[in-house]
Amino acid sequence: MTRRVPTSRLARGSKLGAVAASSILRSQQTRMAMLGRSDEVRARMAEESTIRAAEQLVTVLGGMKGVAMKLGQMLSILDLDLVPPHHRESFQQRLAALRDSAPTVSFDDMRAVVEKELGKPLSEAFVDFSPEPIAAASIGQVYRATLHDGRIVAVKVQYPGIEAAVRADLKNLTMFAKFWQTILPWVSPALIDELARNLEAELDYFAEATTQQKVAEQFAGHPFFVIPASVPELSGRRVLVTEYVDGLGFEELRTLPQAERDRIGEIIYRFYVGNMFTYNEFCGDPHPGNFLLAPDGRVAFLDFGLFNRMDADHVEFELACLRAAAEERGDDLYRMMVDRGVIKRDAKVTADECIDYVYSASGWCLNDQDLLITPELASGAFLLAVDPRASEFAGIKSNSLPPEHLFSRRADFLTFGVLGQLAANGNWHRIAREWIYGEEPATELGRANQVWVEPQT
């Protein structure tokens, strides 16, 4: 049985409302039922209530797609302690389905989107088009097809009515702000605004095709990045056609030996974080569904809907803060953060607290030592940065982070989260010194990249 993605604000809002209402009701019922029970029974009932609420949240997010699915993807990367520890693995597997499994939208409905967008029957555009989706995205799903010239391609098609669904989600996320911040305190107004701005851009697949083609040309022949070229002549606002790349998905990567996971982790880090500081532009949507390990050992990066270019001054500010924290120059860091508006001039924040805050959020690339990244490390850093009021950094307000830095910090934390899910190990500081200080590469991958860069300059 297939179904359409609900698009009206009322339909989608009722789903979110049902989660909110049942969560509150379940909490009240649990408290009433606990009266007179033993501590052991009360603990078990509270745990069961928490698990049921979390499972319902996963079900609703997965069924809604759009912004809600995007939040679900973030939850699947960052282990935010929503369920008890012994249930966490199964809960994370449920969340992983939001990024990996294709939804059950009818192929006839998706075919209609393609044919309307291209203005021709499917058979005229493709010699073969498999009706079974090979992947799902937050606003569409992906099919494998063959062009008349023999090229095998991936065809990303938007869900029918997804634009209206995304806008409905954004309104409802605001309406249920108090509920979201009860169970997901990091879903702040600033985060919702940032998602709104960038998801509006992500709805335009033709713009994404143009961006992806540019990045593919930029990294053509790279020793460990693969960017599939787009096919602009067959791409439109709601359809994106790119070269098809075969490779291992994230769950398969997690089973590889540690040394191979470390190598892949460094490649992911260099692509999502290193490129931002090297080229002042970056892909802002790091999550496990957006890359594959190609047969030749390179990593293919697949999604460019949330691609961002930063002003060089903003990039330099972030590098200057990292240098100041690494060098224990607290007074300089405090002054820069005040001048940039990250902290208020009258806030009761000391220079040492500024250093501690930056280390808490970015210590993984500031400590000169090997560090095995775990989901707990990634999630802890994320929560400290986006909701410091819940920690010892209460003087640093999360909503003061200027918009030009919010997107880059989100990309950084999600990269950290992906590496935590991969359990990658490395001296991330030695890698980062290439762009923090302009030093010579300290790793084999860094040296391979340098050899590739030199003829380009």
N, C-alpha and C positions, 0 to 999 in steps of 0.2 A: 504493500500500500504506500502510495506517495502522498505528499502534502505540500502545500505552498508555504513559504515563509510568511508569517503574519506581518503585515506592513502598517496597519493603522496604529496610531498612538494608543487608542483605547484597548485594542487587542493585546498589544505588547505590554502596555501598562498594567493590564489585568494580571498578566503572568508575574510581573515583578511584584505587584500588590499582593498576589496570593502567597508569594514567598515571604514577604514582609509580615503579612497578617498571620500566617501559620507559624512563623518563627516566634512571634510575640505570644500567640495563643499557646504554642507548645511550651514555651518558657513558663507561662503562668500555670498551665496544667501540671507541668513537672514540679513546680514549687509546691502546689497544693498536694500532689500525690506523695511528696517527700515527708509530709507531716507524720511524725511517729515512726518513721523508718530508721533502720540502723544506718550508720555512716557508710558501710559497705554497699547497702542497697541504694542509698541516696546517690553515691558516687556513680554506680552503674547506670541508674536512671538518667542522671545528668549527662553521662557520656553518650548514652543511646540517643538522647534528645539532640545533642550536638551533631552526632553523625547523621541523623535523619535530616536536620536542617542543611547540613553541608551537601548531602546527596541531592536534596531538592534544588539547591542553588546550582549545582552542576547540570542537572536536567534542564532547568529553565535557560541557563546561559547557552547550552549547546543547541537548544531548539530555536533560539531567537536569532543566532548569527549576528552580523553587524557589530555594533559597539559592544553588546553584551558578550558576544563570542570573543572579541578582542580582550575584554577583561578576563574571561576564562582562560585564554591563552597565557596571559600574564600570570594568573594563578598557577598554571601548570608548570611555569618556570621557577617561580619564587615560592619556596615552602614557607607559608606564612602561619603555620601552627594553628590551622583552623580545626583540626581534629586531633584526638589523642595519638601519641607516638606510635602505638602498635596498630593503628588503622591508617597511618599516613601513606604507606606504600600503595595500598589499594585505592586510596583517595586520589593520589597523584596519577595513578593509571587511569582513573575515570576522567580526570582533567586532561590527560594527554589525548584522550579521544577528541577533545575540542580542536586540537591542532592537526590530528592525523586522519581521522575517519571522514569519509565522504558522506554528506547528508543524503536524504532520500528525496530530493527534488526530482520530479519526473524529467526524463530525457527529452520528451516531447516539448515540455515547457522550455528547457534549456536550448533545444534546437531552434525554437522559435526566436529566442533572443539572438542567436548567431545569424540566422537568415535575415532577420529584420535589420541587424546592424550592418551586415555586409551587402545587403540588397541583392542577394542571389541564393539559390538553393545550396544546401550543404555540398552536394555532389559536384557543383561547379567550382567551389573553392578548394575542395579536398578530394583526393582520389579514394581516401579511406578515412573514416572517423569512428573510433570505438565509442559505443554508447555508455560504457562503464567508466565512471570518473576514477581517476588515479590519485587524486588528492583533493583536499578541501581547503578553502581559505575563509577568512572572516566574512567576505562579501561575495564569494563565488566558489566555483569548483573547477577542477582542471581535467581535461581529456587529452588523450593521445590521438594524433591524426597524422596523415601522410599527404604532403603536397603533390601536385602533378609533376613537379621536377624531381620527386623522389625523396626530398628531405622529410625526416620525421620531426614533428613539432609537438609542442605542448600548447593547448588552447585553453586559456582561462576565461570563463564565462560568468558574468554576474548573475546572481539570483534575480528572477523577475521581481520587480518592485522593491529592490534592496535600498534604493535611494530614499524612498519614503520610510522604510524601516529604520535606517540609520538615523534619520532626523527625529523619528518618533522615540528611538532609544535615548537620544541626547536629551530630549525634553523630559523623559521619564526618569533618567538618571538624576536629573536635577530635582524632580519632584520627590523622589525617594532618597534624597541626600542623607537625611538623618538615619534611615535604615542602613544604607550602604556604609556609613561611617561607624555604625555600631558593630557590624560584622567584618567590614573591610575598611579600617580607619584610614588607609592610604588613598582611598578614592576621594580625593579632595576636590574642591571646586577648580583649583588650578589644573589638576590632572584631567578633569572632565573637559575643561576649555581646550586643553592641549589635544585631547583626543578628537574633539569636534573640529578643530582647525585642520588637523592632518587627515582625518577620515574624509572630509570634504574633498581634499586633493586625491585621496586614494580611490575615490569613485571614478576618476577619469583614467581609464585604461590606456587611452591613446597617449596621454601625457606620460604615463608609465612606460609605454613602449619607446617613446622618444628618449626618456632618461636611460632606460636599460640599454638601448643601442649605443648611447654615448659612453656609458660605463664599460660596455663590452669592448668598444674600440680602445678605450683608455687602458684596459688591462689585457689586451690581446697578446698572447704569447707569454703571459706571466707564469712563473715557475710553479706557483701553488694556488692561484686563484683561477676559477673558470666562471665567466659571465656569459650565459647563453645570449646570442644575438637575437634581437626581436625581428619580426616580419611586419614592418609598419603598414605595408600595402594591404594586409589582411587584418589589421588591428583597428579598433574603433573605441568609442567611449565605454562600451560594455563588453568588448571582446579583445583579448590580448593573445597574440600568437608569437611564440618564441621557439628557438631551437630546443629540441628535446635532449635532456641529459639523463642518462641512466646512472644509477649509483646506489650506495647503501644509505638507508634512512637512519634517523637518530637512534631508534631503539637498537638497531644493529650496531651502530657505533659504540654504544654503551657496553657492548660485550667484548670489544676489542682489547688486546693487551694494554697495560698502562702506558708503555712507551708510545704506542700509536695514538692513544687518546691524548697524550700530552702534545704530540705533534699537531693533531687536528685542533686541539684547544688553542695552541699558539696561532694557527692560521686564522681561526675565528676571531681571536683577539686582535690580530693585526688588521683584519678586514673591517670590523665594526668600530673599533676604537682607534687603532693606529691611523687609518685613512682619514679620520676626522682631524687629527692633529697634523697630518702630513699634507692633505689636500684641501682642508677646510670644507669638506663635504663628506657625507656618510649616509648609510642606509640605517634608518631609525627603527627598524622592526626586527631585532634579533630574536628569533625563536626557532625551536628545533625543526619546524616544518619548512624552514626557508633555506636549507642547505643540504647537500648530498656529498658523499665521498665518491668521486669518480673513479673508474677502474685504474687510471694512471696515477692515483694518489693525490691529485689536486682536489680542492674542495670547490664545488659549484654553488654559487649563491643565486637564489632564484626570484626574490621578490623585491621590487623597487618602487612600490606604491608610496612608501613613506621615506622618501629620499630628501635630504635636507642639505642646504648650503649655508654655511655660517660666515659671518663677517670675520675677517682676519683678526680684528681687534678683540672680538669675543673669544676666539680661540686662544689668542695670546693671554687673555685674562685667566682662562682656565689653566693654562700651562704655568703662568706666574704663580697662581695659588698652589699648584702642586709642588713647584720648586720651593716656595716659601715654607710649606709644611714639611717637606723632606729635609730642609736645612734648618728646621726649628727656628725660623724667623717669624715669631708670633706677632710682633708689632707690625711688621710689613703686611702680614696676612690679614690682621685685624683692619688695618687702614684700607686695604684693597676691598675687603668685603663690605665695609661701611660705604666707601665711595661708590661701589657698584649697586648698593641697595640690598645686598643679601642679608645684612643685619641692620637694624635701626641704630642710629647714632646714640640714642638714649637707652638702648637695651643694656641690661646688666650682663654683658658678655666680656670675658677677659681674653687677652691674647692667647693664653695657654688653652682656653676652651675652644678657641678657633682652630688651633692646631689639632686638639683632640677630636674635634668634630670632623675635620677633613680626613684624619687618619681613620676614624670610625667608618666613614663612608668610602674612602679610597685607599685604605692602607694596603690593600692587596697589590697595588702598583707602586707603593712608597717604601715598603720594607724590603731590604736587600737580602732576601733569603728565599729558598724554595718554599712554595706554599701550595698545598693540596686544597683546591677549592671545593667546598661542600655546599649543599643547599642551605644549611643553617648559616654559614658565613655570608652567603649572598643575600639571604632574606634579612638577616640582622642589619647589614649595611644599608639595604634598601629602606627598611622601616625607620632607621635612625635619620636618614636623609629627608624622607618625605613627610615624616610626622615626628620631628624632634621634640615636640611638646610633650610626648608621652615618655620622654627619657630625661637623662640628666642635662640635655642640651635645650632646656625649655626656653632659653632666651633667643634661640635662633628659630624664627618662624618659617615653616615650610612654604607658606604662601607668599613669602617675600622673594623667593627665587625668581629673578627676572625671566620673562618668557623666552628670551633668546638662549637661555641656558637650560630651561626645563627639558626640552626635547633631547639635548645632548646628554644630560644626566640620566634621563630615562633609558636611552640607548646603552649607556655605560652599565647601568645596573642590570638591564636585561641580558647584556653580554655576560656579566658576572654570573647571573642566574643560570644561563645556558651552560657555562663552564662548570658550575656547581652540579648540574644534572649529569654532566659528562664525567665528573670527578677528575678533572684535568689538574695536573701538577706542573709547576714551572716557577722560575724566578721572573715574575712578571715585571718587577722593577728594572731588571737588567734589559729586558726587551723594551720597556717604555723609555729608557734613557735615550734611545734613538731619537724620539720626538720631544722628550722633555728637555734634553740637553744637546741634541744634535750629535751624539757620540757615534762611534763606529759600532756596527752590529756585534752582539755578543753571542748570537746563536747561528746555527747552520742556515735556518730559514732566513734570518736577517741578512746573512751574507749573500744568499741566493737572490734575495730581493734587490740588494744593492747592485749586484752584477746586472740585473735586468733594468734597473733604473738608470744607470750611468749612460747608456746609449741614448736614452730618451731626453737627457738634459743637455 
